[in-house]
Amino acid sequence: MVNKLPTLSSGRKEVKIMNIPFMKQISVYLAIAMFIIGISPRVDAALAPSEIIGLTQTDRSADLERIRTILETKAVGERLKQLGFTRDEIQSRLAQLSDQQIHQIALQLDSLKVGKDSALGIIIALLVIAILVIVILKLTGHKVIVTK
């Protein structure tokens, strides 16, 4: 016995209708699942640093070198002079810090923007966007006409 599916005729085309059990329940479940997945917050996870592992002497010297290069910049040096610190005082205070404190300062130096301006990145991004808009307009054949 051949299982024939009911058909609907719409003009010249015939459309076959399939009866899938629980179709309505499956579609509702998928809609709810996609909604829940869509509203769940994104979580970034990383490994927590271990505090047991100590820093080696080379790490301390590398961190001290990074700190010294930042302290030698003109803007930082002028600001420290305005606060009343001399180079000898700064070096003596750096020598008093523990390995962990020096490493923490060296890690935080990356987030500093001393005398830097991020306007170049913004300008480049705007230029790229403008070029893309122009290319898309040329490819689609549209013209922009400015009138008063």
C-alpha positions in Angstrom: 0.0 0.0 0.0 1.4 3.4 -1.0 1.1 6.2 1.5 -0.3 9.2 -0.4 0.1 12.7 0.9 -2.7 15.2 0.5 -2.0 17.9 -2.0 -3.2 21.4 -2.5 -3.4 22.8 -6.0 -2.6 26.5 -6.4 -2.8 27.3 -10.0 -0.3 25.2 -11.9 1.8 24.1 -8.9 1.0 21.3 -6.6 2.0 21.6 -3.0 2.4 18.5 -0.9 1.5 18.8 2.8 3.4 16.6 5.2 1.9 15.7 8.6 4.7 15.6 11.1 3.6 14.6 14.6 4.2 17.3 17.3 5.2 19.9 14.7 3.5 22.7 16.6 5.1 21.7 19.9 8.5 21.4 18.3 8.3 24.8 16.7 7.2 26.4 20.0 10.0 24.7 21.8 12.6 25.9 19.3 11.2 29.5 19.4 11.4 29.5 23.2 14.9 28.0 23.2 16.2 30.6 20.7 14.7 33.3 22.8 16.4 32.1 26.0 19.7 31.6 24.2 19.4 35.2 22.7 18.8 36.9 26.1 21.4 35.1 28.1 24.4 37.3 28.9 27.7 36.5 27.4 30.3 35.4 29.9 34.0 35.7 29.4 36.0 33.3 31.5 39.7 32.9 32.0 42.1 31.1 34.3 42.7 32.7 37.6 46.4 33.5 38.3 48.0 31.4 40.9 49.4 33.4 43.8 51.7 30.6 45.0 54.0 30.8 42.0 56.7 33.3 42.8 58.4 35.6 40.3 61.9 34.8 39.2 64.8 37.3 39.3 64.6 37.8 35.6 60.9 38.7 35.9 61.7 41.4 38.5 64.5 42.9 36.4 62.3 42.9 33.2 59.5 44.5 35.2 61.8 47.1 36.6 63.1 47.9 33.2 59.6 48.5 31.9 58.8 50.8 34.8 62.1 52.7 34.2 61.4 53.2 30.5 58.0 54.7 31.3 59.5 56.9 34.1 62.0 58.2 31.6 59.3 59.6 29.2 59.1 63.4 29.2 55.5 63.7 30.4 55.9 61.4 33.3 59.3 62.9 34.3 57.8 66.4 34.3 54.8 65.4 36.3 57.0 63.7 38.9 59.1 66.8 39.2 56.0 68.9 39.7 55.1 66.6 42.6 58.5 67.1 44.1 60.2 63.8 43.4 63.8 63.5 42.3 65.3 60.6 40.4 67.1 59.3 43.4 63.9 59.3 45.5 62.1 57.4 42.7 64.9 54.8 42.5 65.0 54.3 46.3 61.2 53.8 46.4 61.3 51.3 43.5 64.0 49.3 45.4 61.7 49.2 48.5 58.8 47.5 46.6 58.3 43.7 46.7 58.5 41.5 43.6 54.7 41.2 43.6 54.2 45.0 43.8 56.6 45.7 41.0 55.0 43.0 38.8 51.5 44.5 39.5 52.8 48.0 38.5 54.4 46.7 35.3 51.1 45.0 34.3 49.1 48.2 34.9 51.5 50.2 32.7 49.9 48.7 29.6 46.6 50.4 30.4 48.2 53.8 30.7 48.1 56.2 27.8 50.7 58.7 28.7 50.9 61.3 25.9 49.2 59.0 23.5 46.1 59.8 21.5 43.7 57.3 20.0 42.3 59.7 17.5 44.4 58.0 14.7 42.4 54.8 15.1 39.1 56.7 15.0 40.1 58.6 11.9 41.2 55.4 10.1 37.9 53.7 11.0 35.9 56.6 9.7 37.9 56.6 6.4 37.4 52.9 6.0 33.6 53.3 6.5 33.5 56.2 4.1 35.3 54.2 1.4 33.0 51.2 1.9 29.9 53.4 1.5 31.4 54.9 -1.7 32.2 51.5 -3.1 28.7 50.1 -2.3 27.1 53.1 -3.9 29.2 52.7 -7.1 28.5 49.0 -7.3 24.7 49.4 -6.9 24.6 52.4 -9.4 23.1 54.8 -6.9 24.0 58.5 -6.9 23.9 60.9 -4.0 22.6 64.3 -5.0 22.8 67.2 -2.4 20.2 69.9 -2.9 19.4 73.0 -0.8 
